[in-house]
């Protein structure tokens, strides 16, 4: 059985690697990004995903790429979903 590594929600990275070191609130970041405060608060709590729109804004603001933020989200989605579904009944397609 393939096991994916443990990962954290993209909002965790936003909080621990960006907001906390900058001593910035979710509300302040939301204002800087032109988003509603609740959007960033839910993201930091891990109850909503990063969208392409938010990734573009975060990338621009923090000088990263939008792909960085989307990859965090995709990684989290794959790992959390893999733990919820059983793929053992699916046989890989024959290559020959």
N, C-alpha and C positions, 0 to 999 in steps of 0.2 A: 504494500500500500504506500503510495506517495504521500509524504507529509510536508505540508508547507510550514514555513517558520512562523513563529508567533509574531504578530505585529500589533501596533496600536492604531487607533483611529487618527486620521489626519489632523483633527482638532487638537489632539494631545501634543503633536509636534508644534502646531501653531502656538499653543499656550506655553509649553516648556522651553522651546528653542527661540521664540520670538517675543511674545508678550511679556512673560515673566522677566527675562533679562532686561528688557526695555522699561519695565515697570509701567506697562501700558494696559489700560483696561480694554475690554471688548467694546465698550461704548466709544472710546476714543478711536480705536481702529476702524470701527464701523463708520464713524463720521469721516475719517480720512479716505475710506474706500467708497463713500457714497452709498452705503448699505444701511439697512435697519439694524439697530443694536441687537435685537433678538436673533437675527440671522447669525451673527458672530458668536453670541452667547450659546446658541444651540450647537454650533460647530465645535466650540471649545468643550462643551459638555459631551460631545460625541453622539448627539441625538439627530444630527442632520449631516449629510455628506457635503463635501466640497463639490461645487458645480463648476462647469467650464467658466461661467461668468465670474465666480469668486476666484478661481484659479488665475484668471487673467489679471484681476485686480490685485491679488496678493503678490503675484509675480512682478507686476509693475512697481508696487509700493516697496517691497522688500528687496528688489534687485535680483530676484531669482527668475526662474522660467515658470510659465504656467504648467509645463509638463512635470516639473518637480512636485507641484501640489496635486496634480491629477494622478501621478504615479503613486503618491502616498495613499490616495483614496482607492485606487484600483487594487493596490496590494492589500489593503485592509479588507476590501470587499471580497476578493478571492479567498483570502485566508478564513474570514468569518463564514463565508458560504460553504467552503470545503468542509468545515466542521459540522455542517448541518445536513449534508446530503450524502447518500451512499452511491458511489459510482462503481461498486464492485460488479454489478450486473451488466455493465457495458463493456463489451469486448472491443479492443482496438481493431481498427480496420486492417485487413491484410494488405501489406504493401506490394505483394507480388501478384 
